[in-house]
Amino acid sequence: MQMCLETTFEWCAKNHVSKAVIFTATGDGPLYAVKNLLPRPDLSGVRVIAVTPPFGRVYREDPRKKDSPLVRAGIQPAMKQLLSGFGVPVIAAQLPFKEVHGGQNEQRSSEWTKVSQALSILGGGFPLCVQAVLVACDAGEVEPGERVAALTADTSVIVLSSRTETFLSQREGLLIEHILCRPGRYDISKAEHEWLPRMWRTEIEPSPAGALTEGDHTALPDNDGDE
């Protein structure tokens, strides 16, 4: 977490980005930033905004383990007051891509869940960064089109912001400008992925079954398939 925060704040200071939206379940990340980074003269111009899940939401302490203890999300009142003293707004909200109860059957569903799953090919923190910016913009802490940093413990991006309602707009939608940090291995968001052990390996290994090898073009069409 600390390395991701330091990398992001230093980039922001050098590239005239004045706001950092931090997704946090406990408030530890924003607190580290205001205590250890903002006192530095070169980083003092970056304003911290904290976004957190709805207070009391239940989740697994370790998402990689199905039997991990259940804990409740939300920044505790004492932490919230402490952050407020540093000028950090804390926004607690339902994340835009999260499921909601469907009524009588009590099942959670949302078509936006697929958006989160698609973004997670860059790691589980990537969709959280995007949603944190949408929430901050909806709350008025970030202006539509404003260039800000968004980060979690292991992921950091620079975006041009948008509200949730215009997220996918061709004219006013959110834009990713830079990816500053991301996990080297997706051992949380994709812990059960069959090919995870192959990431960042340098030795040569056999191709997956059915994969094309050099010189084998029999399965390739002459064009993109449009005839």
TAWOCOR-V182322 format. One record per residue. OMEGA is omega in degrees with one decimal (none if undefined). BURIAL is b if it has 24 or more other ideal C-beta (glycine too) atoms within 12 Angstrom, else e. D_CENTER is the distance of its C-alpha to the mean C-alpha in Angstrom with 1 decimal. Layout:
omega = (OMEGA & OMEGA)
burial = (BURIAL & BURIAL)
d_center = (D_CENTER & D_CENTER)
This chain:
omega = (-175.6 & 180.0 & 179.1 & 179.0 & -177.5 & 178.5 & -177.7 & -177.4 & 177.8 & 177.4 & -179.7 & -178.2 & -178.7 & -173.5 & 170.7 & 172.1 & -167.9 & -179.2 & 175.6 & 178.5 & -175.2 & 172.8 & -175.1 & 176.8 & -173.6 & -175.4 & -176.7 & -179.4 & 176.9 & -179.8 & 176.9 & -177.8 & -175.7 & -179.4 & -171.1 & -176.5 & -176.6 & 174.8 & 177.3 & -177.3 & -177.2 & -178.0 & -171.7 & -177.5 & -179.1 & 179.4 & -176.8 & 174.9 & -179.0 & 175.3 & -175.5 & 177.6 & 177.1 & -177.0 & 177.6 & 179.5 & -176.1 & 175.4 & 179.6 & 179.0 & 174.6 & -175.1 & 179.6 & -175.8 & -177.7 & 179.8 & 178.3 & -178.7 & 175.6 & 176.9 & -178.0 & 180.0 & 173.9 & 177.4 & -178.1 & -177.1 & -179.2 & 177.9 & 179.1 & 178.3 & 178.6 & 178.9 & 178.5 & 178.0 & 175.8 & 179.8 & -178.6 & 174.1 & 178.3 & -177.6 & 175.7 & -175.3 & 170.4 & -180.0 & -172.1 & -176.2 & -177.8 & 179.1 & 173.6 & 178.4 & -175.4 & 178.1 & -171.1 & -176.7 & 175.5 & 177.4 & 178.4 & 177.8 & 174.9 & 177.0 & -179.2 & 177.1 & 179.8 & 176.3 & 178.2 & 179.8 & 179.0 & -179.6 & -176.1 & 172.9 & 174.2 & 179.9 & -176.8 & 179.3 & -175.0 & 177.6 & 176.8 & 176.2 & -178.7 & -178.0 & 178.2 & 178.4 & 178.5 & -180.0 & -179.9 & 178.2 & 176.8 & -177.3 & 177.9 & 178.6 & 177.7 & 179.7 & 173.4 & -178.9 & -179.2 & -179.8 & -176.4 & 170.9 & 174.4 & -175.3 & 170.6 & -177.9 & -174.6 & -176.8 & 179.9 & -179.8 & 170.8 & -174.7 & 164.4 & -164.7 & 171.2 & 171.0 & -179.3 & -175.4 & -178.5 & -174.3 & -176.5 & 180.0 & 177.5 & -177.1 & -173.8 & -176.4 & 179.3 & 179.2 & 173.4 & -179.6 & -178.9 & 167.2 & -177.0 & -178.3 & 169.9 & -178.5 & 177.2 & 177.5 & -178.0 & -174.2 & 172.5 & -175.0 & -178.3 & -173.7 & -177.4 & -178.0 & -175.1 & -174.0 & -177.8 & -179.2 & -178.3 & -176.3 & 175.5 & 173.9 & -177.2 & -178.7 & 179.6 & 178.0 & -179.3 & 178.2 & 176.0 & -179.9 & 177.5 & -179.0 & 177.0 & 175.1 & -177.8 & 179.4 & 179.2 & -178.0 & -174.3 & -177.6 & -177.4 & 176.3 & 178.2 & 178.2 & -177.4 & 179.1 & 178.0 & -178.4 & none)
burial = (b & e & e & b & b & b & b & b & b & b & b & b & b & e & e & e & b & e & b & b & b & b & b & b & b & b & b & b & b & b & b & b & b & b & e & e & b & b & e & e & e & e & b & e & e & b & b & b & b & b & b & b & b & e & e & e & e & e & e & e & e & e & e & e & e & e & e & e & e & e & e & e & b & b & b & e & e & e & b & b & e & e & b & e & e & b & e & b & b & b & b & b & b & b & b & b & b & b & e & e & e & e & e & e & e & e & e & e & e & e & e & b & e & e & b & b & e & e & b & b & e & b & b & b & b & b & b & b & b & b & b & b & b & b & b & b & b & b & b & e & b & b & e & b & e & b & b & b & b & b & b & b & b & b & b & b & b & b & b & b & b & b & b & b & e & e & b & e & e & e & e & e & e & b & b & b & e & b & b & b & b & b & b & e & e & b & e & b & b & e & e & e & e & e & e & e & e & e & e & e & e & e & e & e & e & e & e & e & e & e & e & e & e & e & e & e & e & e & e & e & e & e & e & e & e & e & e)
d_center = (12.8 & 15.8 & 15.8 & 12.2 & 13.2 & 16.6 & 15.7 & 13.5 & 16.2 & 18.9 & 17.6 & 17.3 & 20.8 & 22.2 & 20.8 & 21.5 & 18.0 & 18.8 & 15.8 & 12.6 & 10.3 & 9.0 & 7.4 & 10.2 & 12.5 & 15.5 & 15.5 & 16.1 & 13.5 & 14.9 & 18.3 & 18.2 & 17.3 & 20.2 & 22.6 & 22.2 & 20.7 & 22.0 & 25.6 & 25.7 & 27.6 & 25.5 & 22.2 & 23.7 & 22.9 & 19.1 & 18.5 & 15.8 & 14.3 & 12.9 & 11.2 & 11.9 & 12.8 & 16.5 & 18.9 & 20.5 & 18.1 & 19.0 & 16.8 & 17.7 & 17.7 & 17.1 & 15.4 & 17.2 & 20.5 & 21.9 & 24.4 & 22.1 & 23.1 & 21.7 & 20.3 & 19.6 & 16.4 & 17.0 & 17.9 & 21.7 & 24.1 & 25.3 & 21.9 & 21.3 & 24.7 & 24.1 & 21.0 & 23.0 & 25.8 & 23.7 & 22.8 & 19.2 & 18.6 & 16.9 & 15.6 & 15.7 & 15.0 & 14.6 & 11.2 & 12.5 & 11.7 & 13.2 & 16.8 & 19.7 & 23.2 & 25.6 & 28.7 & 31.7 & 30.2 & 27.4 & 25.0 & 21.4 & 20.5 & 18.6 & 18.6 & 15.1 & 14.0 & 14.9 & 12.5 & 9.6 & 11.7 & 12.3 & 8.9 & 8.5 & 11.4 & 9.3 & 8.0 & 6.5 & 3.4 & 3.3 & 4.3 & 3.0 & 2.9 & 5.7 & 7.1 & 7.4 & 9.3 & 11.3 & 12.3 & 13.3 & 15.2 & 16.8 & 17.9 & 19.5 & 17.8 & 16.6 & 18.9 & 18.4 & 18.4 & 17.6 & 16.0 & 13.4 & 10.8 & 7.3 & 6.1 & 5.7 & 8.8 & 8.6 & 6.2 & 7.3 & 8.2 & 11.2 & 11.5 & 14.5 & 13.8 & 15.2 & 16.0 & 15.0 & 18.5 & 18.4 & 14.9 & 16.8 & 19.9 & 21.7 & 22.8 & 20.2 & 16.9 & 13.6 & 13.9 & 11.8 & 14.2 & 13.1 & 10.8 & 11.9 & 10.5 & 9.3 & 11.1 & 14.6 & 15.0 & 13.0 & 15.2 & 13.0 & 11.4 & 14.6 & 17.1 & 19.9 & 19.6 & 23.1 & 22.4 & 19.8 & 22.8 & 23.5 & 20.5 & 21.8 & 25.3 & 28.0 & 31.1 & 32.4 & 32.2 & 33.6 & 31.8 & 30.4 & 33.1 & 33.7 & 31.9 & 33.9 & 35.5 & 37.1 & 40.1 & 39.2 & 38.7 & 40.6 & 37.6 & 36.3 & 37.5 & 39.3 & 36.7 & 33.4 & 35.3 & 36.3 & 40.0)
